[in-house]
Amino acid sequence: MIGMHQTDHWDVLFRGIDAKEFYDRPLGPELDLVIGLLPEGASVLDLGCGMGRAAIALAEKGYGITAVDSSRVAIERLRAESGRRGLQMDIRMGDVRELELSEGYDLIIAHGILQFLPRSAWERLLLNVQEHTLIGGMDLVAVFTDKVPLPADTALLVGDVFREGELLELYEGWDIIRNESYVKEEVSPSGSVNRYPMDRLIAKRGCTYQTGEK
Ligand SMILES: C[S@@+](CC[C@H](N)C(=O)[O-])C[C@H]1O[C@@H](n2cnc3c(N)ncnc32)[C@H](O)[C@@H]1O
């Protein structure tokens, strides 16, 4: 189970978002890059999908989407938007740590979620993700790192951040399509600058990578 303060936080955040503005916003360059590499009709798993801007955009391109999030509000809003657009998607409310993966995917996205779990949980989940990425398939993963301290309110929600560069190490043996380490800066309503240290990568599973007991 995830702590109540976590789910409350996300529910409140997602309730306050304007759907039209949210779903109309362009995808980031990393998703555009991944989309350009996906085969037609690819299967995609989005872990911690939030309100699902990526999931909606990918479903509109004809990919088979499974989207998972523990926030009831995010899932309700994603279901409403996919219904409004007449999209078929597998949308699941639940904790990603309890997810039983039984099939492989062409793309697995874990964007901005893993650091909210404790290290033991994200280590296990990431291995599970890698094992369920099809050969030739890709993972798109973004995490908070220890490069600079997180804003205090965000730190309260976090389980364990990654060491800077650790995400890349965990993808040893994969083909790295893109890897970045940066500090995202946002100006808060009070005018102070919040800094979020991020590592983000896109990795492709080649035929030589052995999962699990490397
Ligand atoms: C920073 S948001 C990222 C949303 C989206 N992936 C993006 O990049 O815009 C983190 C998301 O992870 C979800 N989340 C946090 N812990 C989770 C868990 N244990 N299981 C499922 N979802 C979780 C939150 O509800 C939230 O939607």
The ligand as an SDF file (V2000), in Angstrom:
LIG
                    3D

 27 29  0  0  0  0  0  0  0  0999 V2000
    5.1710   12.9860  -11.2040 C   0  0  0  0  0  0  0  0  0  0  0  0
    3.7250   12.0900  -11.6170 S   0  0  0  0  0  0  0  0  0  0  0  0
    4.1930   11.5130  -13.2340 C   0  0  0  0  0  0  0  0  0  0  0  0
    3.0180   11.3560  -14.1570 C   0  0  0  0  0  0  0  0  0  0  0  0
    3.4160   11.0380  -15.6080 C   0  0  0  0  0  0  0  0  0  0  0  0
    4.1030    9.7760  -15.7180 N   0  0  0  0  0  0  0  0  0  0  0  0
    4.2730   12.1420  -16.1720 C   0  0  0  0  0  0  0  0  0  0  0  0
    5.4660   11.9420  -16.4060 O   0  0  0  0  0  0  0  0  0  0  0  0
    3.7280   13.2270  -16.3910 O   0  0  0  0  0  0  0  0  0  0  0  0
    3.8900   10.5980  -10.6350 C   0  0  0  0  0  0  0  0  0  0  0  0
    2.7190    9.6510  -10.7860 C   0  0  0  0  0  0  0  0  0  0  0  0
    3.0360    8.4360  -10.1420 O   0  0  0  0  0  0  0  0  0  0  0  0
    1.8540    7.9590   -9.4920 C   0  0  0  0  0  0  0  0  0  0  0  0
    2.2720    7.0280   -8.4410 N   0  0  0  0  0  0  0  0  0  0  0  0
    3.0630    7.2780   -7.3620 C   0  0  0  0  0  0  0  0  0  0  0  0
    3.2670    6.1340   -6.6770 N   0  0  0  0  0  0  0  0  0  0  0  0
    2.6070    5.1490   -7.3330 C   0  0  0  0  0  0  0  0  0  0  0  0
    2.4460    3.7500   -7.1160 C   0  0  0  0  0  0  0  0  0  0  0  0
    3.0400    3.1320   -6.0870 N   0  0  0  0  0  0  0  0  0  0  0  0
    1.7010    3.0320   -8.0010 N   0  0  0  0  0  0  0  0  0  0  0  0
    1.1180    3.6500   -9.0700 C   0  0  0  0  0  0  0  0  0  0  0  0
    1.2340    4.9730   -9.3200 N   0  0  0  0  0  0  0  0  0  0  0  0
    1.9710    5.7150   -8.4630 C   0  0  0  0  0  0  0  0  0  0  0  0
    1.1690    9.2140   -8.9920 C   0  0  0  0  0  0  0  0  0  0  0  0
   -0.1910    9.0050   -8.7300 O   0  0  0  0  0  0  0  0  0  0  0  0
    1.4270   10.1540  -10.1600 C   0  0  0  0  0  0  0  0  0  0  0  0
    0.4040   10.0670  -11.1150 O   0  0  0  0  0  0  0  0  0  0  0  0
  1  2  1  0
  2  3  1  0
  2 10  1  0
  3  4  1  0
  4  5  1  0
  5  6  1  0
  5  7  1  0
  7  8  2  0
  7  9  1  0
 10 11  1  0
 11 12  1  0
 11 26  1  0
 12 13  1  0
 13 14  1  0
 13 24  1  0
 14 15  1  0
 14 23  1  0
 15 16  2  0
 16 17  1  0
 17 18  1  0
 17 23  2  0
 18 19  1  0
 18 20  2  0
 20 21  1  0
 21 22  2  0
 22 23  1  0
 24 25  1  0
 24 26  1  0
 26 27  1  0
M  CHG  2   2   1   9  -1
M  END
$$$$
